Amino acid sequence: MRTASSFFFTEDGVRLEEEDFLKRISSHSGQVILVGENHSDPTGHSLEKSILKRVHKEAEKRLLRLALSLEFFDREAQTVMDEYVKGEVTLQYLDLNLSRGVFFLSRLGE
């Protein structure tokens, strides 16, 4: 478990325990999981490691391929990432718009 300052919420603002958060994210059916971070935050890095382990375990059970991309996105990319998360644009559109000067994508099975 992380420190008391670690909080997890659903898209509706409902607070989750860390275990419930990890279960939800590792069983997600999407092709891409985007995780934001502060580069100097060891607690965040620990959470990223937990997410990767859980997603990897689930991918193996479901016989899916897993790729990891470690990259940051500039603030200018936020709009297109938000549009993708809302289902307003396709994965191909996201890939095209983010790959302009940014290495991309992590794909969880195809």
N, C-alpha and C positions, 0 to 999 in steps of 0.2 A: 504494500500500500504506500501511497505517496503521503506527503505532509497534509496537515489539516487545511492548508490553503489550496488544495487541489479539489476542483469541483467539476462535475460532469452533468450535462443537461441534454434533454431531447430537443428536437426542433421546436417543440411547443413550450419549452421552458421548464419542463418537469425535471427535477433533480434526480440523478441516478447515482447509485453506488458505483465505484470503479469496476467491480466485477460485472455488473449489469451493462455498463458502458462497453467493456471489452467483448462481452457476449454479442451485443448488438452490432458492433462494428465488424467483428470477425465473421458474422453470419450474413452480412450485407450482400445483396446480389449484384451490386454495381460492378462495373469493370474497373473503376478507378477510385482510389481513396486518397484524398488530399489532406495532409496534416500540416497545419501551420505551427510555427515555433518562433521563439526568440533564440538566437544563436548562442547566447551565453547562459542558457537555462538548463542546468543538469537535471532538474526535475522533469522538464519537458522531454529531454533526451531519454530519460528512463521510461517515460510513458510511450514514446515512439518505439522503443525497443519492445515493450510489452505488446503494443499493437501489432508490430511486425511478427512477433512470435505467434500470437493468436491467429492472425490472418494466414500465416504460413501453415500452421497446424490444420486449419479449416480447409485451406486449398488442397493440401495433401489428401484429406478425407474425401473431398469432392473430385479428386483427380484433375485439379485445375493447375495451370501454370501460373507462377507468381514471378513478377519482376519488380525490382525496387529501383526507384529513381530518387536520388538525393539531390535536390535542386531547390533553389529559392525562386520565388516569383516576385517581380517588382510590383509595386502598388498599381501600376497601369494594367496589370493582368487581372485584377480583382473583378472587374465587371464581367468579363467573359467567363471566369470561373464561377461566379454567382449564377450567371445565365445557364451554365451547364448543370449545376447542382439543382436548379429549379426545373430542369427539363426543357428549357426554352431553346437550346441549341444542341446539335449532335456532338458526339465524341469527335468526329472528323473535323467539325468546325472548331471545337476547342483545340484540337491538336494543331490545326493550321494556324490559328491565331496565337497560340502560346509558343509555337516553335520558331517564331520570328525573333531570333536572338536568344532563345531559351531552350535548353535541352529538355526533352519531354518524352515519354509518358510512362507511367507505371500501369501495366495491364494485368488484371487478375483473371486469366483465362480468356478464351475467345470462342 
